[in-house]
Amino acid sequence: MPERQDLTEIYPEELRRVFPTLEEKIEAFLAGNGKKVVTVETTTEEVKQCAEGLQTLAKTIATGISNGSIDPVSLYLQTTQPARAVGEVAVGSPEQVGILAFGKHRYHILEKVEGPIGRSLLFLLQRIPHRVDTGAEVHGFKKVDVKGKEDFVPAESGGIEVYIPLVDGITFHVNNKVFQPKALGGLITILPGDNHHHSKDTGIGPARVLILGGCGFGIGTKTDKNLEVAKFASIPKLAGIL
């Protein structure tokens, strides 16, 4: 695993004061989960442990925003400046911050640590225009052609991602269930095999989310919205911040 830069070397002092313990919690997560790759074949207990590790990081960030007198727009601007300075990067590039253009979406990479397969840890800021759906996708499966028909089979990677909604009004669809947490009010956890997508169809302004991916997290496979391949139904998808 390549040596990563401390967040203190990347982001301004004002922002670092909002998250005083984040760096040490990132190191703790990587020490315990940095070499793990979770797939649809991984045990429920191990997937749950990795998910809880990412949730801990996400809660640290959400609490820092709430208690640090920084609003989501300021957070977005201050964290994306280093990404803009690095410029646009391609999928699989070694930079830890930058801008990733993928399909119709553009992500600001805030933290990037590569692992054995996929990413050990990735922080992404995603902005989706008002009333635009991200499109359903699933991690841990890949599309194959079986006798002229499309099918999905387990992939070698999958990973976990945790969404922090930074604005109100975002609707998350996970395995045909609907979640509508308020800004910084709940975490959405996506596990290998979860069919998911989201959009902001109410109010004004775009959907803004902070995504934490880890444990072999990689690009999802686009699916039909009704495809049901969930493998870890016993692990809750919505978790509270406090």
ABEGO torsion letter per residue (X at the ends): XBBBBBAAAABBAAAAAABAAAAAAAAAAAAAAAABBBBAABBAAAAAAAAAAAAAAAAAAAAAAAAAGBBAAAAAAAAAAAAAAAEBBBBGBABABEBBBBEABBBBBABBBBBABEBABBBBBBBBBBGBBAEBBBBGBBBBBBGGBBBBBBBABAEBBBBBBABBGBBBBBGGBBBBBBBGABBBBBBBGBBBBBBBABEBEBBBBBBBBBGGBBBBBBBBAABBABABAABBABBBAX
